[in-house]
Amino acid sequence: MNRNDPGLCEPYELVTLNESVSTFRDPAGQLYLTPSHAIRRIHPESAAQTRVFLDSEFRAGLELSGDLVATEIVAPATNAAVDAGELWLRHPRIDPISYPWEWTTGQWRSAADLTLRLAGRGIDAGWNLKDATPLNIIFHGAQPVLVDVLSFEPRDPNSAVWLAYGQFVRTFLLPLLAAKYLKWPLEATLFWRDGYEPAMLYRALRPWQRFHPHLLDVVTLATLLEKPAKSGQQTRKVAGVSDPALARHILHKRFARLAKQIRHATQTDQTSQWSGYEKAATHYGSSDVESKQQFVQRVLDRCRPVRVLDIGANTGTYSLLATEAGAQVVALDSDRGALDILWRTANRDKKAVAPLVANIARPTPAAGWRNREQLSLLKRLGGDFDMVLMLAVIHHLILREQAPLGHIGELCSTLTRRWLILEWVPPSDPMFQEWMRGRDDLYGHLSEDDLIRAFALWFRVVDRATLDNQRTLLLMERTDASGSTTGDRRG
């Protein structure tokens, strides 16, 4: 590639490989992450077809609609050994990187709908979506985006078969059906990168469930009609028809049926332990709720954070307040039902909220080959936020996770660059009493002063408010070892 080509963007430095994510399963190339971009290296044998796709009106339309990540051709990395004929692409990095096992049920449906919509648009434009896995989708705020530009290839106009059908069923439909009928948590997909096989569900279902209309074809018949591959067996030819219009019609009918199956699989009761918390929380009076929201609003107006992490976001009251103040928000909660309510609101109202189903005390680990294909939750979150909200969370960490105050403070210091809003719940609080369960000698003496002393290595208190129910809201600012604030150092 000619580095002096005026059509190319400037060269750039790759971060060291140990600090980046490198995908190696795609035979067409690899993907690297830098702090600000995703860099895609295309092998010479795939470069020409990739250029044809990038030059197509179809690709331009997908980018314009926001369904496909933006792409630009760049000069090779200055620290990379380059083979003749390689193509290097750059995409804006979408943060936080999210994985399917951290999505709400609504996000799963939205990602599946996007995949089917792109497949249908591709058929009409002469392109085939050859990869149909949720791992190719990332949520930009509440909106799903396809991030793999190598997923499209030119299609045979006479082909009436979608070759990615099996992958879509294994990675999208079967996990959702397993969650609905077998109560398998969607978090378990972390361990099944290639999805579930029909036989897995078939063996787990009760005999009468196997004949359920929504399970019969994709689980029962798929299992019973599966034939083991024989040695030397010829590859099955792809079915075709003589009329291209008929081929398109057959494929669109297939996509419509899959969309209907996805809708059924995601029609679940989203009520959960915490989804009705804000309405049922008797330990908050109306004045407490009003005072709490006023304090958070005042702090947001004062600090004007650009990126906010809301830990224990629940249904998102304070995440949405932060977006109204101009922030981009990552909303973290382990309750899928509560967080799905927030996602639906953010998706409907186009709010800059990215929900993640995860437990900050037991964060999602790194996964994949040598634990390098998917980053851990803390790696993806660390130090990327101007403000962290921990409202009605700390007593969970103390009593349920048995985390010492100092360890909680250290965790917070790795997540926020400057501000922390924390709600202190005293031992006299009804929720604290309920969860203490007779361990008064261990936790009954804790006070707000203990919290401030434990956090003093990293934070100082700059504002506070006590609610009528005796819970305390604290605005803390990060300090360095000398005691000056991070705001002082940055001017």
C-alpha positions, 0 to 999 in steps of 0.5 A: 500500500502506498503511504503517500496515497492522498486518499488515505488517512494518516498512519498511527501507532498501535498500542502494544499487543498485550494491551489490545484485543486481537481477533484471529478467527476471521480468515479475512483479517484481524481487529485491534483496539486502541484507546480511541479506535478499532483498527481492522487489518484485511489480508490481501486475498480479501482486500479487493472484495472489501473495497467493493463493499466499502465503495457500494451505495449499500454500505453508505446507506447502512452507515447513514442509518447508524446500523453499521459502524463508520469506516475509513481506509487508513495507512498501515500502523507505523509499528506493524510489519505490512504485507503487500496488498493489505487493506487497513481500516479504522472505525471509531471505538464504541464504549463501553464494549458490551457482550451479549451475556451483559444485555437485557432481554430487550437488547437481545431482541433489538440486536436480533432484529437489526441482524435480520433487517440487515440481512433483508436489506442486503438481499435486496442490494445484492449482498449476503450477510454471512455472519449472524452472531450477536458478538458482531453487535455493540450497543452505542448507547441504547442503539445496536450497531453492526461492527463487522464490515467483513460480514457481507459478501456478494450473493448469488441472485438465484440462491434461496438459502441463507447460509447464516440461518443455523448460526442465527438460530444457535446464537440468537434464538436458542439462547432466548428460548432456553431462557424462556422455557428452561430458565437458563440465564442469558449470562451463561452464553459467556461459555457458549460463544458459538451458541446452543445446539438444538440437542442441548435444549431437547435433552433438558426439556420435559417430554411434553415441552418438546412438542410446543409449537415454538420449540418443535421445529428449531429444537425437536425436529432439528435434533431428531432429523440431524444426521451425523456427517459421514467420512467422504460425504460430499458437500451439500449444494446450495439450493437455487431457483430459476427466478431471482425475484422468487429467491428474494421472496423466499428469503424475506419470508424466512427472515419474517418467520425468524423475527416472529420467533424472536418476538415470541421468545422475548415476550417474558414477564420483566418483573423482578426482585428490584424492578419495582423497588422505587415504587415499593421502597417504604424506607423512602418518604416522598420528601426523601425521594425529592431531596435525593433527586434535588441533590443529584441534580444540583451536583450534576449541574455543578460538575457537568460530567461528560461520562457517568457510570451509574452503579446499581442503576435499577430502572434508571431514574438517576441515569436519565437525570445525568443524560438531561445534564448532557452526560453519556451514561453507562448504567450497571445493574445485576437485575436484568428486569429492572435494567430492561425497563431502563433500556426500553425507556432509553431506546424509545426516547433516544437517551445516551444510556448504555445498560450493562447487566453485571455485578460490580462486586463479581464483575464479568471476567475476561473470556475467549482464547487465552482470555484475550478475545473478550475484555473483563468488565473492569478493564472496559470500565476502568478510569473512563468516567468523570463521575460515578454514582453509587446510590443505595449500593454501599450497604449491598457491598458491605453486608452481602459481599462482605467487602471492607470499606477501604476496598470499596473506596479503592474500587471507586478510585479506579472507576472515576477520574474525579467525582463520586456521588455516594449514598451512605446507609446507616446501621439504623436503616431498615434495609441495613437491619434486614441484611445485617442478620444478627451480625451487629458485632461486625457491622452495627458500629459502622458510621459515616465517619468510618466511610470518610476515613476509609475513602480518605486515601483517594477522596475528600468530601466536598458536599453532603446532604442528610435525608429525613430517613437519615441516609446521607448523600456525599459528593466526593472528589478524587485526590492524589497522594499530596491531598490536592484534587484531580481538578487542581492538577488538570487546571 
